[in-house]
Each structure stands twice: as structure tokens, then as C-alpha cells.
Amino acid sequence: MTKGFKDKTGKFRPTGNKNGVRKPRDQTAKTQGVRMKLEELRTLSSWQKAIEPRKIDPVRSQGNFMIEKVIKAMKKSHPEAENFDVKNDRIFNAYDGIQKTFYYGENNINRLLEWREDGDPKTWKWLSPIHLENPNKENDWVIEDQHNLGFVSDGYKDKVNIAIMTPRSFLYLSDPKLDPDDIRGMDQKNIDDLAEKMKKGKPIDTPYLQVHLDGMDVYSHEGRHRALGALKAGIKQMPVYIYTDNPMTDDQRKQLSVIPSQILTPYYRN
């Protein structure tokens, strides 16, 4: 005897199940699920496996791809870190400012990675703010930006951006009264040491600006000596992390990634 039920029109509908009971629509949907072929699963990267079967939106997907791209570049430069893990692997799973920073900053990050590998001492050698950790030794990680240890924690709050600008633009925004061609009063030895390090192709910590989103004015900074060293070394463009006092909107993030020098107001000391 065929099991089934009658629909509203009286037509018999076979179910094929043991008791002939119609399954609720939501239960049927749950049992169907989303199945992927084994070969497709094998090609997924670690972060994709971690967040499947949740739907992957473009920002999360591309943001995580860029994070993974940076990690691969780090390991390429440091073969001894091939088996190291990301110190905070939540960056792959929490949909927050980390993915957005790398998504909206994709063009800037690609340029920084190209400069890192090009062998030209007149391009800035970027230190990634992502930390790699030896899984067999607690608190032993490599390739960290010592001046920006809060990059990830602030990134979770939508308060970090990656920009690229000229050293002179950075100096104007951080200290408009400083004449880059007359640096009396600055630490000349520090500037010379930084310039020599840059000329040898050594990586340099990334300068930063702290910004009030309401007014887009700079209220704090770090990196004037590095910018002056870059000028002396012939480096024409440099990365700058922009930290904001409140979470950024997507439009603000785009502007701060592409045209920071045009929308920021410089820091005037009292």
C-alpha cells in the first residue's frame, strides 16, 4: 500500500515515508541542507572551511582572502614560520572591521605586498600587523608591528584603516608647522638611522594617525621621524594606519583608503 496524503484539492500525494505523514516544510528544508562535492571541499581555504555552511558575503570572502594572502607573503619571507599559526585566528570568523579593513584596503595592501617583494630600496617595506605564533611555544611569534599592536583589537571595532600617502602629506597632517626641509629640533641621528635602514631594504614600523570622525581632524600621531627618514631615503609613498575615535561607515572607510590627504584636517598643536 502506498503511503501518502490528500492535498486541499483532494488529490492524493504519495510521500514514500514509512508512516505516510506529511513532513512540515521547514523540517524538509533542514534535512536537505547544502552538500558540496569532496573535491570542492578540498579546494576551500582554512577560513572558508571554518565558516561553512554559513553564507559567505563578498566583504567577508574577499577580506579573508586578503588576510590569507598577507599571511602567505609573511611565510614566504620567513620560511622558518611555515608551520606557525595566526596568533588570533578569530580574524577569519568574526565579521567585523578586520575583514572590512582588508576588503576596502585591497588595492593598498596589494601595493604594499608588491613593494615588499620588489627589491627596490626606494619602496616602503611593510611590516604586517598580523602576528604569527609558534604553536609549540607559548608567546613566541614573528613578524609583528611593534608600534601597532592594537591593530587587530581596534580593527574588531571598525576603527582601523590602511592608507597610502606621501611622506610630506603625512608630515603636514601630523605637524603642519614642521618644515621637512628644515628639521632643526628633530632627532637627526634617529632620522639618519631610519634612512639607512630603509636604503638597505629593511622593514619599518607603520606610522599612524588618530582621527576624530566628526570633522575628520587628526588629534594624535606617531611616525614623523620615519616619514623624514623616508624622504631622505628617496621613498615617495608610505603606508599609514588611520585609527578613528568611533566606528567608521563604509563610505568613510572608502574615502580614508583612497583620498585620506584630501579629507583629513591636520593636527595643530596649541
PEBEL-V950603 format. One record per backbone hydrogen bond with DSSP energy under -1.0 kcal/mol. NH is the residue of the N-H (numbers start at 0). CO is the residue of the C=O. If there is no record, write none. Layout:
NH CO
NH CO
This chain:
4 12
6 10
9 6
12 4
14 2
27 23
28 24
29 25
30 26
31 27
32 28
40 36
41 37
48 44
49 45
50 46
51 47
53 50
60 56
61 57
62 58
63 59
64 60
65 61
66 62
67 63
68 64
69 65
70 66
71 67
72 68
73 69
74 70
75 71
76 72
77 73
80 77
81 78
83 80
84 132
86 130
90 87
91 88
92 89
93 89
95 93
99 95
100 96
101 97
102 98
103 99
104 100
105 102
108 104
109 105
110 106
111 107
112 108
113 109
114 110
115 111
116 112
117 113
122 119
131 141
132 84
133 139
136 133
139 136
141 131
147 144
150 147
153 149
154 150
155 151
157 154
158 153
160 241
162 239
164 237
169 165
170 166
171 167
172 168
173 169
174 170
177 174
181 178
185 182
187 185
190 186
191 187
192 188
193 189
194 190
195 191
196 192
197 193
198 194
199 195
200 197
201 196
203 124
207 221
208 240
209 219
210 242
211 216
214 212
217 264
218 209
219 209
221 207
226 222
227 223
228 224
229 225
230 226
231 227
232 228
234 229
237 164
239 162
240 206
241 160
242 208
243 158
244 210
247 157
252 248
253 249
254 250
255 251
256 252
257 253
258 254
262 258
263 259
264 215
266 172
